[in-house]
Amino acid sequence: MRRSLGIGLLALVFFVIGGWVTYQLFNKSAAQRQTVEATVLLERVREVCKLVTVEGEFSEIYHETNLREVTLYLPIPTYWEFPKKALLEVTGRVLVGYNMEQVSIKIDSTNRQITLSNLPQPTILAIDHEIKYRDLQESFFNSFSPEDYTQLNKNAKDVLRKKAYESGLLQKAREQGNGMLAAIDFMAQSIGWEVIHQLPEAKLPDPALVN
């Protein structure tokens, strides 16, 4: 009797150990099968000449609601609305300055003059943003698709762009640009040269017209 009990306990111990080993091996195998694949494609390289004079950091809570109307016949036509909602926290950095690619510089050594033409207006050069999805709610007939997430990302970027215009960053960039031109004038005059600026009409974009 005792011998049978001992054999049973020993079998139970081996069964538990075997189960534990199997569990560990399975988890390890499952972990080893997790892979990350990434493909980076360099599509184009081109030379640019852009001058960043102002940088702004923004944080915004963005909320978007989409309603889809569905007609159900029960048996008479009945209209139902199926919403989907997204609550996002958008943070980003907006770089404002000048695209200098079209600037023309002419040097007249005889008259000791430097003419700067095609001077650009300040503009948004880049928006580096990050999105955190705080809440996503969807319905049976109105769920989020990959295209929806792409559009949410674009809309969030547009929110930062509009905030940058409304915050006066472009005006600050213009003041910085004027300060740089004044410094160039001072250095040229100190060595007996004259700098001539051919400036376009100074007009900043209207934030109300920015999409």
C-alpha positions as YAML, in Angstrom:
chain: A
units: angstrom
residues:
- id: 1
  name: MET
  ca: [0.00, 0.00, 0.00]
- id: 2
  name: ARG
  ca: [2.74, 2.42, 0.96]
- id: 3
  name: ARG
  ca: [4.70, 1.38, -2.08]
- id: 4
  name: SER
  ca: [1.76, 2.13, -4.36]
- id: 5
  name: LEU
  ca: [1.29, 5.50, -2.68]
- id: 6
  name: GLY
  ca: [4.97, 6.33, -3.13]
- id: 7
  name: ILE
  ca: [4.86, 5.39, -6.79]
- id: 8
  name: GLY
  ca: [1.76, 7.56, -7.25]
- id: 9
  name: LEU
  ca: [3.38, 10.56, -5.59]
- id: 10
  name: LEU
  ca: [6.53, 10.08, -7.66]
- id: 11
  name: ALA
  ca: [4.45, 9.93, -10.84]
- id: 12
  name: LEU
  ca: [2.63, 13.09, -9.82]
- id: 13
  name: VAL
  ca: [5.92, 14.91, -9.20]
- id: 14
  name: PHE
  ca: [7.24, 13.87, -12.62]
- id: 15
  name: PHE
  ca: [3.95, 14.94, -14.22]
- id: 16
  name: VAL
  ca: [4.15, 18.40, -12.62]
- id: 17
  name: ILE
  ca: [7.82, 18.80, -13.58]
- id: 18
  name: GLY
  ca: [7.10, 17.67, -17.12]
- id: 19
  name: GLY
  ca: [4.21, 20.11, -17.41]
- id: 20
  name: TRP
  ca: [6.35, 22.98, -16.13]
- id: 21
  name: VAL
  ca: [9.18, 22.17, -18.56]
- id: 22
  name: THR
  ca: [6.72, 21.93, -21.45]
- id: 23
  name: TYR
  ca: [5.20, 25.30, -20.50]
- id: 24
  name: GLN
  ca: [8.61, 26.98, -20.34]
- id: 25
  name: LEU
  ca: [9.70, 25.51, -23.66]
- id: 26
  name: PHE
  ca: [6.45, 26.57, -25.32]
- id: 27
  name: ASN
  ca: [6.76, 30.13, -24.05]
- id: 28
  name: LYS
  ca: [10.38, 30.31, -25.12]
- id: 29
  name: SER
  ca: [9.53, 28.96, -28.54]
- id: 30
  name: ALA
  ca: [6.66, 31.41, -28.90]
- id: 31
  name: ALA
  ca: [8.92, 34.30, -27.91]
- id: 32
  name: GLN
  ca: [11.54, 33.23, -30.40]
- id: 33
  name: ARG
  ca: [8.99, 33.24, -33.21]
- id: 34
  name: GLN
  ca: [8.24, 36.93, -32.71]
- id: 35
  name: THR
  ca: [10.07, 38.85, -35.41]
- id: 36
  name: VAL
  ca: [10.13, 42.46, -36.52]
- id: 37
  name: GLU
  ca: [10.56, 43.25, -40.18]
- id: 38
  name: ALA
  ca: [11.33, 46.71, -41.49]
- id: 39
  name: THR
  ca: [12.15, 47.91, -44.97]
- id: 40
  name: VAL
  ca: [13.61, 51.36, -45.45]
- id: 41
  name: LEU
  ca: [13.48, 52.75, -48.96]
- id: 42
  name: LEU
  ca: [15.45, 55.83, -49.96]
- id: 43
  name: GLU
  ca: [13.32, 57.27, -52.74]
- id: 44
  name: ARG
  ca: [15.03, 60.55, -53.52]
- id: 45
  name: VAL
  ca: [17.88, 62.78, -52.41]
- id: 46
  name: ARG
  ca: [17.97, 66.43, -53.38]
- id: 47
  name: GLU
  ca: [19.84, 69.48, -52.24]
- id: 48
  name: VAL
  ca: [17.94, 72.09, -50.25]
- id: 49
  name: CYS
  ca: [18.79, 75.46, -48.82]
- id: 50
  name: LYS
  ca: [16.44, 76.30, -45.96]
- id: 51
  name: LEU
  ca: [17.03, 78.62, -43.05]
- id: 52
  name: VAL
  ca: [15.20, 77.90, -39.79]
- id: 53
  name: THR
  ca: [14.83, 81.01, -37.63]
- id: 54
  name: VAL
  ca: [12.03, 80.07, -35.19]
- id: 55
  name: GLU
  ca: [10.96, 76.81, -33.58]
- id: 56
  name: GLY
  ca: [7.67, 76.28, -31.76]
- id: 57
  name: GLU
  ca: [6.53, 73.36, -29.61]
- id: 58
  name: PHE
  ca: [2.82, 72.58, -29.38]
- id: 59
  name: SER
  ca: [0.56, 70.22, -27.48]
- id: 60
  name: GLU
  ca: [-3.09, 69.83, -28.41]
- id: 61
  name: ILE
  ca: [-6.03, 67.57, -27.59]
- id: 62
  name: TYR
  ca: [-7.82, 66.69, -30.83]
- id: 63
  name: HIS
  ca: [-11.31, 65.18, -30.91]
- id: 64
  name: GLU
  ca: [-13.06, 63.91, -34.03]
- id: 65
  name: THR
  ca: [-16.49, 62.32, -34.44]
- id: 66
  name: ASN
  ca: [-17.82, 60.59, -37.54]
- id: 67
  name: LEU
  ca: [-21.46, 59.55, -37.98]
- id: 68
  name: ARG
  ca: [-22.65, 56.94, -40.45]
- id: 69
  name: GLU
  ca: [-26.35, 56.82, -41.23]
- id: 70
  name: VAL
  ca: [-27.84, 53.41, -41.98]
- id: 71
  name: THR
  ca: [-31.38, 52.66, -43.07]
- id: 72
  name: LEU
  ca: [-32.88, 49.49, -41.64]
- id: 73
  name: TYR
  ca: [-36.23, 48.09, -42.75]
- id: 74
  name: LEU
  ca: [-38.04, 46.81, -39.65]
- id: 75
  name: PRO
  ca: [-40.26, 46.49, -41.75]
- id: 76
  name: ILE
  ca: [-40.66, 50.22, -42.33]
- id: 77
  name: PRO
  ca: [-37.54, 52.32, -43.08]
- id: 78
  name: THR
  ca: [-35.79, 53.29, -39.86]
- id: 79
  name: TYR
  ca: [-32.75, 55.55, -39.78]
- id: 80
  name: TRP
  ca: [-29.93, 54.77, -37.38]
- id: 81
  name: GLU
  ca: [-26.73, 56.66, -36.66]
- id: 82
  name: PHE
  ca: [-23.57, 54.72, -35.87]
- id: 83
  name: PRO
  ca: [-20.78, 56.95, -34.52]
- id: 84
  name: LYS
  ca: [-17.06, 56.49, -34.23]
- id: 85
  name: LYS
  ca: [-14.99, 58.82, -32.12]
- id: 86
  name: ALA
  ca: [-11.30, 59.47, -31.70]
- id: 87
  name: LEU
  ca: [-9.58, 61.41, -28.92]
- id: 88
  name: LEU
  ca: [-5.94, 62.17, -29.67]
- id: 89
  name: GLU
  ca: [-3.14, 63.94, -27.89]
- id: 90
  name: VAL
  ca: [-0.99, 65.68, -30.49]
- id: 91
  name: THR
  ca: [2.45, 67.01, -29.66]
- id: 92
  name: GLY
  ca: [4.84, 68.42, -32.18]
- id: 93
  name: ARG
  ca: [7.58, 70.79, -33.16]
- id: 94
  name: VAL
  ca: [7.06, 73.33, -35.93]
- id: 95
  name: LEU
  ca: [10.06, 74.80, -37.75]
- id: 96
  name: VAL
  ca: [9.54, 78.19, -39.37]
- id: 97
  name: GLY
  ca: [11.98, 80.06, -41.56]
- id: 98
  name: TYR
  ca: [12.95, 80.72, -45.15]
- id: 99
  name: ASN
  ca: [13.33, 78.63, -48.27]
- id: 100
  name: MET
  ca: [16.46, 80.17, -49.77]
- id: 101
  name: GLU
  ca: [16.59, 78.11, -52.98]
- id: 102
  name: GLN
  ca: [15.34, 80.95, -55.23]
- id: 103
  name: VAL
  ca: [17.43, 83.74, -53.70]
- id: 104
  name: SER
  ca: [19.59, 85.55, -56.24]
- id: 105
  name: ILE
  ca: [22.85, 87.30, -55.29]
- id: 106
  name: LYS
  ca: [24.54, 89.73, -57.70]
- id: 107
  name: ILE
  ca: [27.89, 91.34, -56.93]
- id: 108
  name: ASP
  ca: [28.95, 94.61, -58.58]
- id: 109
  name: SER
  ca: [32.63, 95.02, -57.76]
- id: 110
  name: THR
  ca: [32.89, 98.34, -59.62]
- id: 111
  name: ASN
  ca: [30.24, 100.08, -57.55]
- id: 112
  name: ARG
  ca: [30.88, 97.90, -54.50]
- id: 113
  name: GLN
  ca: [27.27, 96.77, -54.35]
- id: 114
  name: ILE
  ca: [25.60, 93.47, -53.46]
- id: 115
  name: THR
  ca: [22.05, 92.99, -54.72]
- id: 116
  name: LEU
  ca: [19.82, 90.41, -53.03]
- id: 117
  name: SER
  ca: [16.65, 89.55, -54.96]
- id: 118
  name: ASN
  ca: [13.87, 86.96, -54.78]
- id: 119
  name: LEU
  ca: [14.04, 87.11, -51.01]
- id: 120
  name: PRO
  ca: [11.35, 84.74, -49.69]
- id: 121
  name: GLN
  ca: [8.63, 85.25, -47.12]
- id: 122
  name: PRO
  ca: [8.73, 83.21, -43.90]
- id: 123
  name: THR
  ca: [6.94, 79.89, -44.11]
- id: 124
  name: ILE
  ca: [6.52, 76.62, -42.24]
- id: 125
  name: LEU
  ca: [9.41, 74.42, -43.28]
- id: 126
  name: ALA
  ca: [8.65, 71.25, -41.32]
- id: 127
  name: ILE
  ca: [6.27, 69.75, -38.77]
- id: 128
  name: ASP
  ca: [7.54, 66.92, -36.61]
- id: 129
  name: HIS
  ca: [4.60, 65.52, -34.66]
- id: 130
  name: GLU
  ca: [3.62, 62.56, -32.50]
- id: 131
  name: ILE
  ca: [0.17, 61.14, -31.81]
- id: 132
  name: LYS
  ca: [-1.14, 59.31, -28.76]
- id: 133
  name: TYR
  ca: [-4.57, 57.73, -29.09]
- id: 134
  name: ARG
  ca: [-6.31, 58.46, -25.79]
- id: 135
  name: ASP
  ca: [-9.67, 56.95, -26.72]
- id: 136
  name: LEU
  ca: [-11.17, 55.19, -29.73]
- id: 137
  name: GLN
  ca: [-14.86, 54.32, -29.90]
- id: 138
  name: GLU
  ca: [-16.44, 52.60, -32.88]
- id: 139
  name: SER
  ca: [-19.76, 51.02, -33.84]
- id: 140
  name: PHE
  ca: [-20.64, 47.77, -35.54]
- id: 141
  name: PHE
  ca: [-21.43, 49.49, -38.85]
- id: 142
  name: ASN
  ca: [-18.81, 52.21, -38.48]
- id: 143
  name: SER
  ca: [-15.37, 50.97, -37.47]
- id: 144
  name: PHE
  ca: [-11.90, 52.44, -37.98]
- id: 145
  name: SER
  ca: [-10.02, 51.40, -41.11]
- id: 146
  name: PRO
  ca: [-6.31, 51.85, -41.97]
- id: 147
  name: GLU
  ca: [-7.34, 54.80, -44.15]
- id: 148
  name: ASP
  ca: [-9.05, 56.39, -41.15]
- id: 149
  name: TYR
  ca: [-5.85, 56.25, -39.10]
- id: 150
  name: THR
  ca: [-3.93, 57.82, -41.98]
- id: 151
  name: GLN
  ca: [-6.50, 60.61, -42.20]
- id: 152
  name: LEU
  ca: [-6.42, 61.16, -38.42]
- id: 153
  name: ASN
  ca: [-2.65, 61.56, -38.64]
- id: 154
  name: LYS
  ca: [-3.02, 64.12, -41.44]
- id: 155
  name: ASN
  ca: [-5.74, 66.01, -39.58]
- id: 156
  name: ALA
  ca: [-3.60, 66.16, -36.45]
- id: 157
  name: LYS
  ca: [-0.73, 67.61, -38.46]
- id: 158
  name: ASP
  ca: [-3.06, 70.21, -39.97]
- id: 159
  name: VAL
  ca: [-4.15, 71.20, -36.45]
- id: 160
  name: LEU
  ca: [-0.54, 71.96, -35.53]
- id: 161
  name: ARG
  ca: [-0.04, 73.88, -38.77]
- id: 162
  name: LYS
  ca: [-3.05, 76.10, -38.05]
- id: 163
  name: LYS
  ca: [-1.93, 76.64, -34.45]
- id: 164
  name: ALA
  ca: [1.49, 77.70, -35.70]
- id: 165
  name: TYR
  ca: [-0.06, 80.36, -37.94]
- id: 166
  name: GLU
  ca: [-2.31, 81.61, -35.16]
- id: 167
  name: SER
  ca: [0.53, 81.80, -32.63]
- id: 168
  name: GLY
  ca: [2.46, 84.42, -34.57]
- id: 169
  name: LEU
  ca: [5.46, 82.21, -35.35]
- id: 170
  name: LEU
  ca: [5.70, 83.56, -38.89]
- id: 171
  name: GLN
  ca: [5.86, 87.15, -37.66]
- id: 172
  name: LYS
  ca: [8.64, 86.19, -35.24]
- id: 173
  name: ALA
  ca: [10.48, 84.49, -38.09]
- id: 174
  name: ARG
  ca: [10.17, 87.67, -40.15]
- id: 175
  name: GLU
  ca: [11.63, 89.72, -37.31]
- id: 176
  name: GLN
  ca: [14.53, 87.28, -37.10]
- id: 177
  name: GLY
  ca: [15.05, 87.52, -40.85]
- id: 178
  name: ASN
  ca: [15.05, 91.32, -40.77]
- id: 179
  name: GLY
  ca: [17.61, 91.19, -37.99]
- id: 180
  name: MET
  ca: [19.88, 89.01, -40.11]
- id: 181
  name: LEU
  ca: [19.57, 91.38, -43.07]
- id: 182
  name: ALA
  ca: [20.46, 94.29, -40.79]
- id: 183
  name: ALA
  ca: [23.55, 92.41, -39.65]
- id: 184
  name: ILE
  ca: [24.57, 91.78, -43.27]
- id: 185
  name: ASP
  ca: [24.11, 95.50, -44.03]
- id: 186
  name: PHE
  ca: [26.28, 96.46, -41.07]
- id: 187
  name: MET
  ca: [29.10, 94.09, -42.05]
- id: 188
  name: ALA
  ca: [29.01, 95.26, -45.68]
- id: 189
  name: GLN
  ca: [29.07, 98.93, -44.72]
- id: 190
  name: SER
  ca: [31.99, 98.35, -42.39]
- id: 191
  name: ILE
  ca: [34.13, 97.39, -45.39]
- id: 192
  name: GLY
  ca: [32.73, 100.04, -47.73]
- id: 193
  name: TRP
  ca: [30.08, 98.00, -49.55]
- id: 194
  name: GLU
  ca: [26.34, 98.55, -50.01]
- id: 195
  name: VAL
  ca: [23.65, 95.87, -49.86]
- id: 196
  name: ILE
  ca: [20.52, 96.39, -51.95]
- id: 197
  name: HIS
  ca: [17.42, 94.38, -51.00]
- id: 198
  name: GLN
  ca: [14.73, 93.67, -53.55]
- id: 199
  name: LEU
  ca: [11.92, 92.54, -51.27]
- id: 200
  name: PRO
  ca: [8.51, 91.23, -52.37]
- id: 201
  name: GLU
  ca: [5.30, 92.46, -50.81]
- id: 202
  name: ALA
  ca: [5.36, 91.54, -47.15]
- id: 203
  name: LYS
  ca: [2.17, 89.60, -46.57]
- id: 204
  name: LEU
  ca: [1.71, 86.65, -44.26]
- id: 205
  name: PRO
  ca: [-0.86, 83.91, -44.95]
- id: 206
  name: ASP
  ca: [-4.26, 84.35, -43.37]
- id: 207
  name: PRO
  ca: [-4.73, 81.62, -40.72]
- id: 208
  name: ALA
  ca: [-8.43, 81.45, -41.61]
- id: 209
  name: LEU
  ca: [-7.49, 80.26, -45.09]
- id: 210
  name: VAL
  ca: [-5.15, 77.54, -43.89]
- id: 211
  name: ASN
  ca: [-6.65, 74.03, -44.12]
...
